[in-house]
Amino acid sequence: MNIVSIDCPHCGAAVERKQNEYFGTCPYCGCEVCFDEAKAEAEVAGLRNKVSDLDKHLNAEKQYKQQLAAWEKKRTRLYLITGVMSFVGFLCTVLSSDSEDGYIAIGVTLILGALFGLLTVSLLRCADCPKPVDADTPKKGSFLKVFGTGFIILCGTAFLSAIIYAIFSA
């Protein structure tokens, strides 16, 4: 930063800086002025702007993390609801006897509802996922990750239902 002149602290007149000199003398009152102090003040003012920019960035990052936490909470709810629907659906289907077609229909409806709900809500959840503040922050909310995780949960509940069926039918 190259400061050409500063105000005299004594009388307020402009004190010119000569090249490569750190002290100047006021032409009116003779007060000696140190240009390093003025340079330091200018650098502090520049640092204040940098700190302000950093505060804005940190606030944006904090807001992103809060939005992401809320989004992840909704996503977890999706997994829980579809998992329970799938589990109950598989239990209804597996534990029903041949004469209980109503339970099979309810079970299949719950399983299909869980799959359709997972597909639909995965698309909606991914669309409203908050965008990262930095380019370095990995993006969350990939449709394949959300749907894939939900589908693994559905398969896990089917497997759990089969285990429960095997235990109760033995």
C-alpha positions, 0 to 999 in steps of 0.5 A: 500500500503506497500512501502519498500523504497523510494529515498532520495530527497537530494542525491537519495540513497535508504532509507529503511522503518522500520515496523510501522515507518513513518520517515527514515534517509538516510544512506549516507547524513543523510536527514530525509524522511517522508514515508507518503508523498511517500505513498500519492504520490503513492495513488495520482498516483493510483487515477489518474488511477482511474480517467482515467478509470472513464473518459473512462467510461463517454466517453463511456456512452456519446457515447452510449447516442448519439447513442441512441438519433440517434436511437430513432430519426430514430424510431420516423421517423418510427412511423410517416411514418407508422402512416401517411400511415395508416391514409391516407389508412384508409381515402381512404378506409372509404371515398370511395364510392362503385363505387370507387374501386381504392381508396379502393385498394389504401387505403388497399395497404397503410394500408398493406404497413404500417403494413409490413413496421412497421414489417420489419423496427422494426426488423431492428431498433431493430438489430441496437439499441446501446448496453448499457455500463453498465449492470445496464442500461436498454436495449432499442430496444425490438422488442415487444416494438417497434412493439407494439408501432407502432401497437398502432399508427396504431390502433389510426390512424384507430380510428381517420379515423373512427371519421373523417368519422363519422363527415363528413358523418353525 
